[in-house]
Amino acid sequence: MPERSVVIASAQGLHARPAQIFVRTAARQAVPVSIRVGDRAPVPASSILGVLSLGVAQGTEVTLSAEGDGAAAALDELAGLLARDLDAEEPGTRHNGAGRD
């Protein structure tokens, strides 16, 4: 199963707004994607409650995983999103297919 590790860049971590952007983008992928922190159980990347339950702070490394056709592209897109400081970006900015927030 392909995986990507990425360090969270958003200043406030993966809280409400960045999590919403991430979850929307994950939900639009052609394959299911999961996210985990360390040895904790993975949660669906398309679940806002699951993602928020991870309590991810800035600088935390998370691991994304997916399986199936398009998994590598999905992981690349989502890892790229998490590597940006989404808190510093203006609301309404397009986020790799995430639409408007």
C-alpha positions as CSV (number, residue, x, y, z in Angstrom):
1,M,0.0,0.0,0.0
2,P,1.5,3.4,-1.0
3,E,2.2,5.8,1.8
4,R,3.4,9.4,2.2
5,S,4.7,11.0,5.3
6,V,4.4,14.7,5.7
7,V,4.9,17.3,8.4
8,I,1.9,19.5,9.1
9,A,2.8,23.1,8.1
10,S,-0.4,25.0,9.1
11,A,0.4,27.3,12.0
12,Q,-2.5,26.1,14.2
13,G,-2.1,22.4,13.1
14,L,-4.9,20.4,11.5
15,H,-7.7,22.3,13.2
16,A,-11.1,23.2,11.8
17,R,-10.3,25.2,8.6
18,P,-7.3,23.3,7.4
19,A,-9.0,20.0,8.3
20,Q,-12.0,21.0,6.3
21,I,-9.9,21.8,3.3
22,F,-8.0,18.5,3.6
23,V,-11.2,16.4,4.2
24,R,-12.9,18.0,1.1
25,T,-9.9,17.3,-1.0
26,A,-9.6,13.7,0.3
27,A,-13.3,13.0,-0.4
28,R,-12.8,13.9,-4.0
29,Q,-10.1,11.4,-4.6
30,A,-10.7,8.3,-6.7
31,V,-9.4,6.0,-3.9
32,P,-10.1,6.0,-0.2
33,V,-7.2,7.6,1.8
34,S,-6.4,7.2,5.5
35,I,-4.3,9.4,7.8
36,R,-2.5,8.4,11.0
37,V,-0.2,9.8,13.6
38,G,2.6,7.5,14.8
39,D,1.4,4.1,15.8
40,R,-2.2,5.2,16.4
41,A,-5.0,3.7,14.3
42,P,-5.6,5.3,11.0
43,V,-8.8,7.3,10.3
44,P,-10.5,8.0,7.0
45,A,-9.0,11.2,5.5
46,S,-12.5,12.0,4.3
47,S,-13.9,12.1,7.8
48,I,-13.8,15.5,9.5
49,L,-14.5,14.0,12.9
50,G,-11.8,11.4,12.4
51,V,-9.2,13.9,11.2
52,L,-10.0,16.4,14.1
53,S,-9.8,13.5,16.6
54,L,-6.1,13.1,15.8
55,G,-5.4,16.5,17.4
56,V,-2.5,17.2,15.0
57,A,-0.4,20.2,15.8
58,Q,2.0,22.1,13.6
59,G,5.2,20.2,13.0
60,T,3.6,16.8,13.6
61,E,4.4,14.1,11.1
62,V,1.4,12.2,9.7
63,T,1.3,9.3,7.3
64,L,-1.2,9.1,4.5
65,S,-2.0,5.8,2.8
66,A,-4.2,4.7,0.0
67,E,-4.6,1.7,-2.3
68,G,-5.8,1.2,-5.8
69,D,-5.6,3.0,-9.2
70,G,-4.7,6.6,-8.6
71,A,-3.3,6.1,-5.1
72,A,0.0,7.7,-5.7
73,A,-1.5,10.8,-7.3
74,A,-4.0,11.1,-4.5
75,L,-1.3,10.9,-1.9
76,D,0.9,13.4,-3.7
77,E,-2.0,15.9,-3.8
78,L,-2.9,15.5,-0.2
79,A,0.6,15.5,1.1
80,G,1.3,18.7,-0.9
81,L,-1.8,20.3,0.7
82,L,-0.7,19.4,4.3
83,A,2.9,20.7,3.6
84,R,1.5,24.2,3.0
85,D,0.4,26.7,5.7
86,L,-3.3,26.7,5.0
87,D,-3.8,29.1,7.9
88,A,-1.8,31.8,6.0
89,E,-3.8,31.5,2.8
90,E,-6.8,33.7,2.2
91,P,-10.3,32.1,2.7
92,G,-11.8,31.3,-0.6
93,T,-8.5,30.4,-2.2
94,R,-8.8,27.3,-4.4
95,H,-7.0,24.4,-2.8
96,N,-6.1,21.7,-5.3
97,G,-9.7,20.9,-6.2
98,A,-11.0,21.5,-2.7
99,G,-13.2,24.3,-4.0
100,R,-14.1,27.4,-1.9
101,D,-14.1,27.4,1.8
